[in-house]
């Protein structure tokens, strides 16, 4: 089990329009969040925009890449490309664009999840180099401090919106994909 830091224990999510300067960089964060789902709690815990909301019965298809990093608990993931799989704390779920999928925590455990949706030509280029295999969407990373810290930084940028936050988020989008790839290649990140 790899617990999330206390600073991330409050559920939070944000969906962002793409800033014109971010679009010009070719890398942007579309949305990100954290949710802690207690045992015996309905999932998903909150309502998201129509194009992102899903139920276990219906699943969904997203138009951009997304990472879901589990830091507590266990559950199920299913996609049209990979079938039904068990997932647990330390797993990185790679949601590929235009692929039907669904996921949920086990009722007995619940889970904590960080998620980020990224897009842009630069992000997709790096994503396709590192994570193109749609049949392998689950990556057992374990507890990765640097990857978790980058997710927390992303959430902090979305919460606080410092000056030029759209450009900081553009850089963060590329950093997250590169860190995910690095985590897959080594045990030290």
Secondary structure, DSSP 8 states (H G I E B T S, - for coil): -----GGG-S-EEEE----HHHHHHT-EEEEEEEEEE-TT--SSSS---TTT---TTT-B--SSEEEEEEEEEEEEEEETTTEEEEEETTEEEEE-TT--EEEEE-TTT-EEEEEEEEESHHHHHHHHHHH--TT--EEE----HHHHHHHHHHHHHHHH--TTHHHHHHHHHHHHHHHHHHHHH-S--
